[in-house]
Amino acid sequence: MNANIDAQDRDGKTALHNCILHGHYDLCRFLLENNANVNLKTNNGHSALVLSESVGNQKIQKLIKEFVNHSKTW
């Protein structure tokens, strides 16, 4: 069985969005390293980067920025 790593809940949040909101750095890294889409937005239009900035977790912000920049080079 294959799970959709980018599945969104009724609010448009993915597993990555929820990990960011709850400060789970290692799980954020795992999801990103397994091709979670860093550019998906919630129903409110919030990207992973915006969410990481809103919670103020600098370690996660740096991680998200690395993957946002990396995704732009593909």
N, C-alpha and C positions, 0 to 999 in steps of 0.2 A: 504494500500500500504506500502510495506517495502522498505526503501531506503538502499543502500549499503554504509555503513559508510566508507568503504575503497575504494570507487570508485576512479579511477585515471584519471587525465586529459591527454592530449596528451604528456605532459612532464613527466608523471608518478607521478605527485604530487597528494596527497590525501588532504582532508580537513584539516587533522592534519598538514601536511607539510605547507600548506598555512597559517594556524593560527600561526604556529611557525615563519614563515617568516615575518608576519605582527604584531607580538608581542601580540597576543590575548590570554593571559594567561588563563582567565576564560573559553574560548571556548576550548582551548587545554585540560584543566582539564575535561570539560564536555565530549569531544570526548573520552578521555582515560578511563574515568569512565564508558563509554558506549561501551567499548571493541574495540575501534579503534586499529588497528594493529600497534604497535609502531615499528615493525621491517621491515615494507615495505620500499623499496628504490625507489627513483626517477629514471628516465631513465639515469641520470648521476651517479647513484650508491650512492646517498646521503640518509642516514637514518635520522629519526627524530632527533636522538642525534647529528649527524654531522651537520644538519641544525641549531639546537639550539646553537651549539658551534660557527658556522660561523656568526650568527647574534649577538652573545655576550649577549643575555638576560639571566642573571644568574638565575633569578626566573624560567624561562621556562626550562633552562638546568637542574636545580634541579628536577623539576617535571618529565621531560622526564627520567632522570636517575632513579628515584623512580620506574617508570613503566617498564623500561628496566630490572632493577634488579628483579622486581616482576614477570615479564613474564618468567624469567629464572628459577623461582622456581616452575612453573606449570608443 
